[in-house]
Amino acid sequence: MKNYGFMKLGMVAALSVMLVACKSADKPVEKAAPAATPPAAAAKPAAPAGGLSAAEIAKRDAALAKTKFYFEFDKSDLSQEDRDALVYHAAQLKANPNMHIRLEGHADERGTREYNLALGERRSKSVSSYLQVQGVAASQMENISYGEERPADPGKTEAAYSKNRRVEMIKK
């Protein structure tokens, strides 16, 4: 029975603490004064919809128009220019989760058929991995390698070979 008395006393004490803690303060709430617009900001022309300047829109559109990404001989590393363009593609894909792309990896004719298929796959996965790091869902992308089977330029010069070492992004 002694424990029951202590429990009752403990509950009364806890309720008292809760009531005191819940009591609202009668202090008035201070409102922050509206920030003054700096003169430089007031003189700026209004930005187009989306908050992008004309230069930023042109840069974004040029990046989104880039759908072929080229590689050095026997490499699958993305250039800085390609990574910059892929940031815009990633933003577009994240904003449109129902949009899907196919990444087609290619190689020039030097090397065995099997090696070039593997190289084309490494190249397409290099692009898809970068897009995933930027937040694009893997389910939005399909990787395929054509190796040397679909050359952009059938020539046998270094200029022709460089056109064939690529990943093409196809929107589905």
Stockholm file with secondary structure:
# STOCKHOLM 1.0

chainA/1-172         MKNYGFMKLGMVAALSVMLVACKSADKPVEKAAPAATPPAAAAKPAAPAGGLSAAEIAKRDAALAKTKFYFEFDKSDLSQEDRDALVYHAAQLKANPNMHIRLEGHADERGTREYNLALGERRSKSVSSYLQVQGVAASQMENISYGEERPADPGKTEAAYSKNRRVEMIKK
#=GR chainA/1-172 SS CHHHHHHHHHHHHHHHHHHHHHCCCCCCCCCCCCCCCCHHHHHSCCCCGGGCCHHHHHHHHHHHHCCEEECCTTCCCCCHHHHHHHHHHHHHHHHCTTCCEEEEEECCSSSCHHHHHHHHHHHHHHHHHHHHHTTCCGGGEEEEEEETSSCSCCCSSHHHHHHHSEEEEEEC
#=GC SS_cons         CHHHHHHHHHHHHHHHHHHHHHCCCCCCCCCCCCCCCCHHHHHSCCCCGGGCCHHHHHHHHHHHHCCEEECCTTCCCCCHHHHHHHHHHHHHHHHCTTCCEEEEEECCSSSCHHHHHHHHHHHHHHHHHHHHHTTCCGGGEEEEEEETSSCSCCCSSHHHHHHHSEEEEEEC
//
